[in-house]
């Protein structure tokens, strides 16, 4: 591309210690901070959960919706066969439903969100250190 700048990349890890088994964290401010740190004005941001029992997704930051996630995702705990090996089968399945990562466009140095969109980290098997990765590419 004529006149295009040099492609850059930036990597940052976010660490979490959710004190309960499940917890929802709005990580939009941390992603915006990483974008500022990167200096990238046009490109893409990838944010993904680095643990198999957590999720990163985009939705509205509304308390009623957060409650609805809990109700919708909670099923009878004793139905899972994986719980014979490790006591977290439901966490693996919830991650599959809620997703591993999000990609957001960067335009003029800002996250190019739709109305009400925010980025969330959702922990399904907490009480220990977990992390998410932010990878930003662009110019």
N, C-alpha and C positions, 0 to 999 in steps of 0.2 A: 504494500500500500504506500502510495506516495505521501510523504510527509508524516507517516505514522511514527510514533515514539517507540522507545525501547520497551519490550514486554518485560514486566517485573513480576515477581511472586513474593508473597509474604505468608508466614506460617506462625500461628500462635495457638497454644493450648489453654483451655479453660478447665480448671479443676473444681470438683464439687465433693462435698461430704453431706449428703442429705441425711438428716438424723433419723428419719422414719423409713419404713419400707418403700413408700412411694412419695414422690414430691415433684412439683411442677415449678420450674424457674424460668422467668422471662429473661432471656439472655440478649435481647436486642441491644441494650446499652453497651454490653461488652463487645458485641460484634461491631457496632458503630465506632467504638473506641479503637478496635483493631484496624478498621478501615482507615481511620484518621492516621494511625501510626504507620500504615503501609504507604501512604502518599499516593495511592492509586486513585485515579479520577474516573477511568472508564474500564470496565471489565466485569468480572464475576467473583462472587463470594460463595464458597462452599463451606457449610458447617455440618459436621457429622459427629454422631455419638461414637466414641471409641470403645464402648463396652456393649456387649451383646444383649444386655438387659436394660438398656436405656434408649431413648428416642430423641430426635430433633425434628421439629415440625413447625409449620407456620399456621397460625390461626389468630383469632381475636383474643385480646386480654380482657376477658369478662368473667367474673366470679361464677355466675350461673352456669356458663359453659364449662368452666373448670370442674364444677361439681358433677355436671353431666358426664364428663369423661370418666370420672370415678365410678359412677353408676353403670355406665355402658360397658366399661372394661372389666368390671368385677363379676366373676362367675364363681360357682361353687369350687372351692380350692381343692377338694379331694378328688376331682375328676381327672387330674393330670397324671399320666404315666411317668413322665420325667421326674416327678417328685420322689420317686423311689431312689433315684441317683443323687439328685440335688434338689433342694426345696425351693426351686424357683421356676418351674415350668411356665407358670402364668406370666412371669416377667419376659421370658423369651417370646411368647406368643403376642404379648402386648406390644413389644418392640416391632414385630412383624406387621401388626395392624397400623401402628402409629408412624412407622417409617424410620429410616436410618439417618437421612440427611436432607438438607435443603440447599438449593442454589438460588441466589438472588443477584439480579443485575445491579451493576454499579454505574450510575449516570451522574456526571458532574460531582463526583466525590461522595455521593450519597447512596444509601440503599434504595433501590427503585421499587418500593412497595406499592401494593394496591391499598385501598381504603381499609383501615383497621388492622392490617397485617403486622404481626409481631413474630419473633422467633423464640421458640420455647425448647428447653431441655426438660424431658420428662423421665424421671428415675423410677424404675419399677422394682428394684431390688437393692435398696439403699443400705445405709449404715456402714459404708466403707467408701474409700476414695475412688472416684471415677473421673473421667474426663471426656471433653469434646475437642475436636480439632476445627480450627478456622484456617482456611486456605484461600488466599485472595490472589487472583491473577489479573493482569491488565497493564495499563500504562497511565 
